Amino acid sequence: MNKVNICAGRVPSHNKLQKNVFLWSGRSYIRKAFEVWFTLLIEMFWSKERIMEVYLNSIEMGDGVYGAEAASQHWFKKKALKLTKDEAAAIAAILPSPLRYKANPATNYISKRKEWIKQQMNYWGNKLDYDKYKDDDEPVKNTKKQK
């Protein structure tokens, strides 16, 4: 964990993942040792995409709402694949306090966070290969020019 993450109160997703998925609640030296062990295993064997997938499908995103698909259904009454960029950003904006904030309707604070997240999506979305995450049923757009 770097200084920026510690100062900003952020914990990398693989640290949260091992706490949410593999361990019990509570504090002890034994649990801390398991945290280190599971973090090492996760980093060695899972890709960043897999870590993010499991993390997003295990965290609470509303009162009793766990995972991205459940959050999509809860907040917008639709499948996660059908979310607009604005709706996906709204769900992301309520983290890390999903019990305190609502994705829909969004408060002024969440609306500002949502706009920042959409800016990040626009920037990084052009640099990532989203086609490899599409369902087989969903047609992949051909971006090459036809002759």
C-alpha positions in Angstrom: 0.0 0.0 0.0 1.4 3.4 -0.9 1.3 6.7 1.0 -1.4 8.1 -1.2 -3.7 5.3 -0.5 -3.1 5.4 3.2 -3.5 9.2 3.4 -6.7 9.2 1.3 -8.2 6.3 3.4 -8.3 4.0 0.4 -7.4 0.3 0.6 -6.6 -1.6 -2.6 -9.4 -3.8 -3.7 -7.4 -7.0 -3.2 -7.0 -6.1 0.5 -10.8 -5.5 0.9 -11.5 -8.7 -1.2 -9.7 -11.0 1.1 -11.3 -9.4 4.1 -14.8 -9.7 2.6 -14.6 -13.1 1.0 -12.1 -15.3 2.8 -12.1 -14.1 6.4 -14.3 -13.7 9.4 -15.0 -10.3 11.1 -13.0 -9.3 14.1 -9.4 -8.3 14.9 -6.6 -10.6 16.0 -3.1 -11.4 15.1 -4.2 -14.7 13.6 -6.7 -12.9 11.3 -4.0 -10.4 10.3 -1.7 -13.2 9.4 -4.4 -14.8 7.2 -5.0 -11.4 5.6 -1.4 -11.2 4.5 -1.5 -14.8 3.3 -4.7 -14.4 1.2 -3.5 -11.1 -0.2 -0.3 -12.8 -1.4 -2.2 -15.7 -2.9 -4.7 -13.3 -4.6 -1.9 -11.2 -6.2 0.0 -14.3 -7.4 -2.9 -16.2 -8.9 -5.6 -13.8 -10.0 -5.5 -11.2 -12.7 -6.5 -7.6 -11.9 -9.7 -8.1 -13.8 -10.6 -11.2 -11.7 -9.8 -9.4 -8.5 -12.1 -6.5 -9.5 -14.8 -8.9 -10.6 -14.9 -10.9 -7.4 -14.6 -7.7 -5.3 -17.5 -6.0 -7.1 -19.6 -9.1 -6.7 -18.9 -9.4 -2.9 -19.2 -5.9 -1.5 -22.3 -4.3 0.0 -23.8 -1.7 -2.4 -26.9 -0.8 -0.4 -28.8 -2.1 2.7 -28.5 -5.8 2.2 -27.5 -5.5 -1.4 -24.4 -7.4 -2.3 -22.7 -7.3 -5.7 -22.9 -5.3 -8.9 -25.9 -7.2 -10.4 -27.9 -6.9 -7.2 -27.1 -3.2 -7.0 -28.2 -2.6 -10.6 -31.5 -4.3 -9.9 -31.9 -2.5 -6.6 -31.1 1.0 -7.7 -32.3 1.0 -11.4 -34.5 -2.1 -11.8 -32.4 -3.5 -14.7 -29.6 -5.9 -15.4 -26.0 -4.6 -14.9 -25.3 -5.1 -18.6 -28.1 -2.6 -19.5 -26.9 0.2 -17.2 -26.0 3.5 -18.8 -22.6 5.0 -18.0 -24.5 7.5 -15.8 -26.2 4.8 -13.8 -23.0 2.7 -13.4 -21.2 5.9 -12.2 -24.0 6.5 -9.7 -23.5 3.0 -8.2 -19.7 3.6 -8.0 -20.2 7.0 -6.4 -22.0 5.6 -3.3 -18.9 3.6 -2.4 -17.3 3.3 0.1 -20.5 4.3 2.1 -23.4 2.6 0.5 -25.5 2.6 3.6 -25.1 6.4 3.9 -25.7 7.4 0.3 -28.2 6.5 -2.4 -27.4 6.0 -6.1 -30.9 6.9 -7.1 -32.0 9.6 -6.5 -28.5 11.1 -6.2 -27.7 13.9 -3.7 -25.6 16.8 -4.8 -22.5 15.2 -3.3 -23.2 11.9 -5.2 -23.9 13.8 -8.4 -20.5 15.5 -8.1 -18.7 12.2 -7.5 -20.7 10.7 -10.4 -19.4 13.4 -12.8 -15.8 12.8 -11.7 -16.3 9.0 -12.2 -17.7 9.5 -15.6 -14.7 11.7 -16.5 -12.4 8.8 -15.4 -14.5 6.3 -17.4 -14.2 8.5 -20.5 -10.4 8.8 -20.1 -9.7 5.2 -19.1 -12.4 3.6 -21.2 -10.5 4.6 -24.3 -7.5 2.7 -23.0 -9.1 -0.6 -21.9 -10.3 -3.5 -24.0 -14.0 -3.9 -23.0 -14.8 -6.2 -25.9 -13.2 -9.1 -24.1 -15.9 -8.7 -21.3 -18.9 -8.7 -23.5 -21.4 -11.6 -23.4 -21.5 -14.0 -26.3 -25.1 -12.9 -27.0 -24.2 -9.2 -27.2 -22.8 -8.1 -30.6 -19.4 -6.6 -30.6 -19.2 -3.4 -32.6 -16.7 -3.4 -35.5 -14.6 -0.3 -35.2 -12.6 -1.0 -38.4 -13.6 1.0 -41.5 -15.2 -1.0 -44.2 -13.7 -0.8 -47.8 
